[in-house]
Amino acid sequence: MTTNKGKLEEAVEMGAHYGIEFIPNDYDAVEIRSSDPEGIAVESAKDAYEKIKKPLIVEDSGLFINTLKGFPGTYSAFVFDTIGVNGVLKVMENKVNRKATMRSAVAYTDGEEVKSFLGEVKGVIPKDSKGTSGFGYDPIFVPEGKDRTFGEDLDYKAQVSHRAQSIRKFCEWYSKK
């Protein structure tokens, strides 16, 4: 599924509500270059299945900032590791349009069927990092209609985040399978 501890914790918590257990695997699936998290997740899931030969999911996500033409998008992990949230805030320093979207795609395969599930939440990038909870871009993403970042309100994030949406959709589908 993932080696990202934060992503795994979110998936495990969501899966528990549906009686689904997520087990991490350290196989590093091939990740194609694309601006589409769904395409990346699907191709990575197919590649991982060829090595593992067990039903699995792969999740890919990104922060897409409007005024930066969708950057960092599917390169979000690299940008986070390279310049961090403070670097993103620096890039956004004089930007008026601070709208952004967080997107997540979960791809499932059992070797025969491939299915994907999408989640998306719109919001804005604040001028300052706020909150110490969560991981990644949580301290610099305020969802629409809210005045707190995901890093300040993990309970709300657990309900509405892009990843919560995509994993919930997968769990609802898989629990009926």
Secondary structure, DSSP 4 states (H G I P E B T S, - for coil): --S-HHHHHHHHHHHHTTT---------------S-HHHHHHHHHHHHHHHH-S-EEEEEEEEEEGGGTT-EETTHHHHHHHHHHHHHHHHTTT-S--EEEEEEEEEEESSS-EEEEEEEEEEE--SS---SSSSTTGGG-EETT-SS-TTT-HHHHHHHSHHHHHHHHHHHHHHH-
